[in-house]
Amino acid sequence: MAMKEKPRQVYKTMQGKIVDMHKLVQQNEMTVAVGNKKVNARGDELGPGGKIIRTREEIQRSAMNNTPGVPAQQAPVQPTPVATKKDVSDMDPEGNE
């Protein structure tokens, strides 16, 4: 059974011009995004000279596996101390323990 295509996001401006958002995103996919994060509009991580270091699929895969780049060493788990009940017969009547 054939799947229906998702309808394109086509908007009409106030002046009557038609803007196809899907086409606009496709055209500007490899341009460097504005901001201080070194990525392109697609989400790929960029290095010096605008070369792609990691694709967005690799970034998403590492985020899903929760293993970003170098695996962090886990700290050993310390057992929690068990609280002991105090015996009333050993207590000082003035509250000094």
Buried (B, 14 or more C-beta within 10 A) or exposed (E): EEEEEEEEEEEEEEEEEEEEEEEEEEEEEEEEBEEEEBBBBBBBBBEEEEEBEBEBEEBEEEEEEEEEEEEEEEEEEEEEEEEEEEEEEEEEEEEEE
